Amino acid sequence: MVSFDAILLSLALGIDAAVVAFAIGLAHPDKSHRPGIKLAAWFGFFQAGMALIGWATVNGFEMLRPWAQKSASIIFILLGLKLLYDVIRPAFDGQTKVPKHHHEFLLLAIATSVDALAAGIGLVAFDAPFVTIGLIGLVAFFMTWGGAYLSLHLKHLPEEWAEGAGALILIFLGVKTLVW
């Protein structure tokens, strides 16, 4: 059974991938669905993979388990605050580099999934971590594809609102994990 928290976490992590895919889709000369699907596959795989690595790191070391619950709360809150900071002070220079080679897709996939690595550490607070990891990958795939698709039809996306919502979701999950 997929928990509501797992759905929220997956959506919060997928927002960043969707925003990146939208920006790349606007700049990409190929206006077919192929670049979006390719990007979605990379992002979905790496979001799930990084979450799995984070979860396995905590579970692999017995000495980390007593700290895992509180660490998960702190990580979710810090990720949320980082996203809020990024909304307030964007580091984007207005130029979007369009990935053309596999190593460029790889670097983008890693960069957008670092948050999933940290969130994976917090999965110790979830009842079904493998289901959540799969959900993270699927949601990232579809949100990335959706962001790329929207870039074919829209010229602007309210990125600040989407990333702000993702930040608030992560902060909520962190506080909930800390309190309950």
C-alpha atoms as one frame of an Amber mdcrd trajectory, in Angstrom:
protein
   0.000   0.000   0.000   1.311   3.421  -0.952   1.118   5.937   1.869   0.043
   9.546   1.448   3.506  10.610   2.664   5.140   8.551  -0.101   2.962  10.268
  -2.695   3.792  13.698  -1.299   7.519  12.932  -1.209   7.456  11.642  -4.787
   5.649  14.760  -5.995   8.013  17.078  -4.132  11.063  15.382  -5.652   9.485
  15.242  -9.108   8.794  18.980  -9.269  12.466  19.816  -9.721  12.791  17.301
 -12.559   9.675  18.698 -14.269  10.955  22.276 -14.083  14.342  21.278 -15.529
  12.638  19.291 -18.306  10.412  22.272 -19.130  13.422  24.591 -19.448  15.316
  22.101 -21.608  12.241  21.493 -23.756  11.909  25.214 -24.461  15.530  25.413
 -25.608  15.690  22.089 -27.459  15.556  22.354 -31.270  13.814  18.946 -31.606
  10.149  19.673 -30.865   9.103  16.021 -30.920   8.385  13.899 -27.840  11.645
  11.949 -28.127  13.905  14.291 -26.093  11.312  14.461 -23.299  10.959  10.690
 -23.085  14.739  10.254 -23.080  15.126  12.844 -20.321  12.254  11.267 -18.366
  13.929   7.849 -18.492  17.220   9.261 -17.214  15.596  11.325 -14.461  13.203
   8.592 -13.329  15.990   6.014 -13.127  18.333   8.296 -11.209  15.678   9.627
  -8.819  14.825   6.046  -7.815  18.466   4.933  -7.831  19.655   7.768  -5.632
  16.781   7.235  -3.190  17.757   3.558  -3.027  21.399   4.460  -2.345  20.365
   6.818   0.458  18.085   4.208   2.032  20.718   1.452   1.669  23.369   3.635
   3.276  21.334   4.041   6.449  20.220   0.405   6.517  23.715  -0.864   5.765
  25.242   0.632   8.888  23.719  -0.584  12.133  25.227   2.356  14.040  23.196
   4.842  11.940  19.789   3.309  12.669  19.177   4.943  16.065  19.731   8.343
  14.460  17.730   7.601  11.322  14.277   8.843  12.375  15.438  12.239  13.637
  17.909  12.534  10.768  15.092  11.939   8.303  13.131  14.814   9.819  16.086
  17.150   9.688  16.938  16.139   6.110  13.384  16.731   4.879  13.239  20.116
   6.604  16.654  21.153   5.247  15.729  20.024   1.721  12.536  22.056   1.956
  14.399  25.113   3.201  16.962  24.717   0.415  14.179  24.608  -2.171  12.589
  27.705  -0.649  15.957  29.453  -0.774  16.316  28.485  -4.447  12.890  29.983
  -5.149  13.804  33.231  -3.422  17.341  33.489  -4.830  17.483  31.590  -8.126
  20.924  30.683  -9.428  19.729  30.372 -13.028  21.584  32.629 -15.455  18.907
  32.569 -18.154  20.815  30.239 -20.472  19.694  26.638 -20.840  22.209  24.182
 -22.229  20.510  21.510 -24.285  21.883  18.012 -23.579  22.952  16.165 -26.723
  25.235  13.383 -25.511  24.771  10.589 -22.976  27.278  12.084 -20.547  25.304
  15.360 -20.525  22.077  13.479 -19.742  23.966  11.586 -17.030  25.226  14.789
 -15.390  21.767  16.361 -15.496  20.189  13.219 -14.048  22.694  13.150 -11.190
  22.287  16.874 -10.499  18.494  16.677 -10.306  18.531  13.536  -8.143  20.850
  14.666  -5.334  17.752  15.650  -3.338  16.446  12.097  -3.835  19.678  10.743
  -2.341  19.105  12.786   0.798  15.411  11.873   0.834  16.381   8.203   0.543
  18.044   8.490   3.939  14.696   9.651   5.263  12.909   6.593   3.891  13.700
   4.749   7.117  10.640   6.555   8.473   8.409   4.929   5.823   6.708   1.546
   6.151   7.342   0.389   2.577  10.608   1.940   1.375  10.871  -0.132  -1.819
   7.369   0.839  -2.893   8.218   4.469  -2.166  11.479   4.214  -4.136   9.585
   2.783  -7.117   6.985   5.513  -6.804   9.718   8.182  -6.714  11.114   6.844
  -9.990   7.708   6.583 -11.682   6.559  10.012 -10.577   9.875  11.554 -11.649
   9.516   9.865 -15.061   5.987  11.146 -15.639   6.603  14.609 -14.202   9.731
  14.985 -16.342   7.857  13.851 -19.414   5.017  16.192 -18.477   7.392  19.129
 -18.083   8.944  18.428 -21.470   5.490  18.034 -23.035   4.283  21.332 -21.572
   7.318  23.061 -23.074   5.950  22.163 -26.514   2.737  24.092 -25.809   3.606
  26.789 -23.271   6.282  29.447 -23.151   6.253  30.009 -19.397   5.656  27.820
 -16.365   5.177  29.197 -12.835   8.354  27.466 -11.603   8.490  29.473  -8.382
   5.035  28.291  -7.334   5.778  24.669  -8.177   9.136  24.633  -6.400   7.667
  26.528  -3.437   4.934  23.901  -3.125   7.568  21.139  -3.252   9.540  22.894
  -0.526   6.506  23.185   1.734   5.689  19.505   1.199   9.206  18.503   2.282
   9.071  20.766   5.339   5.656  19.300   6.252   7.016  15.743   5.944  10.021
  16.668   8.091   7.924  18.211  10.844   5.443  15.309  10.716   8.267  12.753
  10.984   9.798  14.689  13.877   6.560  15.050  15.838   4.953  11.654  15.185
